[in-house]
Amino acid sequence: MGAWGEDQAVKYLKNKGFIILEKNYRCKLGEMDLITLDGEYLVFVEIKTRRSYAYGMPGEAVGKRKQLKYIQMAALYIKEKGLNGRPIRFDIIEVMSYEQDRGTINHIPNAFQPGGGKYYL
């Protein structure tokens, strides 16, 4: 189901004009679902797919600990790819699957951010 949710999120973002740079980026700290470009922003995207709200909204699963890990992975990615100087943000995409192969998407741009305004690593 996670792979299906990621596919839905990729389609959604492409339709919104995002450019997909990486899927399932792996580094020594873990894995990041998507890395994209949205205009001037380098966007790190966490995708959460669920079938029910039994445990709350999918995005609520991205707590402070995971946020910090994502920020650290973003810093590694930027250094590795030489992308310094580009503003970044962290988005969450919630995919709710109510029926087989059908669902809804809730995109939360700038879901978390170290500091305010535009952020650069």
N, C-alpha and C positions, 0 to 999 in steps of 0.2 A: 504494500500500500504506500510506503514511503516513496518508492520509485515513481509510482503513478502521480503522487502529489508533486514531486519535483518536476515531472513532465508538464503538469498543468501550470505550475508556476513559471516555467521557462516559456511556455506558449503565451501566457498572460503578459510577461515582461517584454517579450519580443513584439507583441501587438501594441505595447505602450511605447515602443521605440528604444528600449534598452538594448545594448550590445552585450552579449554574453561572452565574457573573457575566459572563465573557468567554471567547470562543474566539478563538484566534489574535490576541491583543492585539498591536498594533504601536505602536512608539514609535521615537524617533530612534536608540535603541541596538540595536533588533532586534525579534524576535517571541517572544512567550511563548505556549505552547500553550493553557493553560487557567488561568483565575483563578476560584477557587471559595470558597464558605463551608462550613466544617465546624464546626458549633457556633459557638463564639466566635472560631475561627481564620479568618483570611483566608489561603487556601492557594494558592500559585503552583505549578503542576504542569507538569513536563516529561514528555512522552510519547516513548518510544523503541520503535519497532516493528522487529522483525527476523524473519528466516526461519530463521536458524541461529545457533549459538553459535560460529561460525568465528572471530569477532573478540572473543569474550568475552561477558559479560552485557551486555544493552542499556544498562543504567544506568551501566556503566563509561565510556560515551561522554560522560558529563557530568563533565568534569574541572574542575579548580580555575578555569580561565579562564572556562568557561561558567557555573560557579557564581557567580563574581564579577559577571558580566554580568547574570545573573538577579537578584541582589541589587540591583544598580543599577537595573534595570528595575522591580523591585518598589517601590523608593523613589520613582521617577517616577510610577508608577501611584497609589500612596497619596497623593502630593501632588496629582496631577491630580484624583482623585476625592474628596479631603478625608476620607480614611479613617484618619487618625492615631488612635492609641490602641488599636487592635485588635491582638491578638497575631497574629503571622504564622508560617508555616512553608513549607518548600519540599519538595514530594513529587516522586517519580519514579514513573511507571507504565511497567512493561516489558510490552510486548505481543509474544508469540511466536506467529507464524503458521506452523503446521505443514502445513496443507492450505488450499486456497482457502476463504475465509470461515469458518475455524475456528482457534481459538488459545487461548492461556492468558494470564492477566493476573497480574502480580506487582506489588502496590502497596507502595511503600516510603515510608511516612510519615516526615516529618522527615529526608529523605535527606541533606540538608546544612543547616547552620545557622551563621550567624555568631554565635559565643558560645554559651553553654549555657542551658538552660531556655527559658522563654517569651521570644520576641524581638519587639521593637517597633521600627518604623522611624519 
